[in-house]
């Protein structure tokens, strides 16, 4: 079973629906202790980095513990950003720090519109489990104003004014800045790749 | 490169898709879920459900229509019409919408834009502006095009942006349903005035109209209804045309 972490950051309906379409069983744990029995964990997220305040305390330590145990984890959108050290969007809120770096505003030099909304193309700097079978140039749906830097663990890059991490992967921790549940067949393929790693 | 989006609009009344001309004379265009399924197969980028009579008849967008459409697609889904409060927005999002579109309610209570942006993020808040040419300006109308306001479309778009809107859905009342082409002058005026994406709406009649609104109209996305509903044009043909014309689209 997949634990879909609900920390009050909005709509989980579409993620749940996409996982159901791929045949995965999903539940929303009500207390952090339930995460121990998850086969995989999804940390979703939309909107403001500040909402990740809902992931402090016991939730934070429970998620860190499952990562240490090798339970596959997938962060989506703000869920990806939270796996970094933080975001200039909410300087007082610490991320989990699995990946190094701080999220910055997208759009580069202010000539591009923000939020970055719509379908943009990916390039894959190296092979990964998450992006297996996804060709360079594949388009996925983004909607965000902040993004994580490109790091050694980046497995998909998108460019909007400046390059940023569209997907990261290290061991069994994966995350995507785009919304696979809103990205048509390409998005379902990527979710399917992640699910294959969940025992 | 960020693609220009093609959005199909489902104007829904009593659970059925309808379409009129200049916001009047509605005719039946079919079942929303069936249309969503077809557009999804043809490669549409996004779907908007507008409950066209919801504001006038003072009722909420019907959750079961949202859920039925959401079941058919793994694409962004926006819902407008009758979103008057945070509770209405929450109900639409709970039913499967990713974004809500505010129109009359935002005009009456601009603070609603801010409170929804705080709760769901700006990316979930579209402010819809229905504009009509009036001498050398564009006047904003509320209540499904029936009530003129004192607001100017460009000024209102700026204010909505500063209050936290994530996108503007800009409809030309003059062009709505006429197939005479988007109002590129209106679209460019608003798009150049704000730093958030602008969705052009009203008047799509040919593939050339889409190319025009993306180039001279500076639109980030274009929305159409009747051109797709009655099987006049397919989304995939439109995208091939735009791609050949050098407009970046998702193929």
Interface residues (C-beta under 8 A of the other chain):
Chain A: X10 X11 X13 X14 X17 X18 X21 X46 X47 X48 X110 X113 X114 X115 X116 X117 X118 X119 X120 X121 X139 X141 X143 X144 X145 X159 X160 X179 X181 X182 X183 X184 X185 X187 X188
Chain B: X1 X2 X3 X4 X5 X40 X45 X70 X71 X74 X75 X76 X77 X93 X94 X95 X96 X97 X98 X118 X119 X120 X121 X122 X123 X124 X166 X167 X194 X195 X196 X197 X220 X221 X250
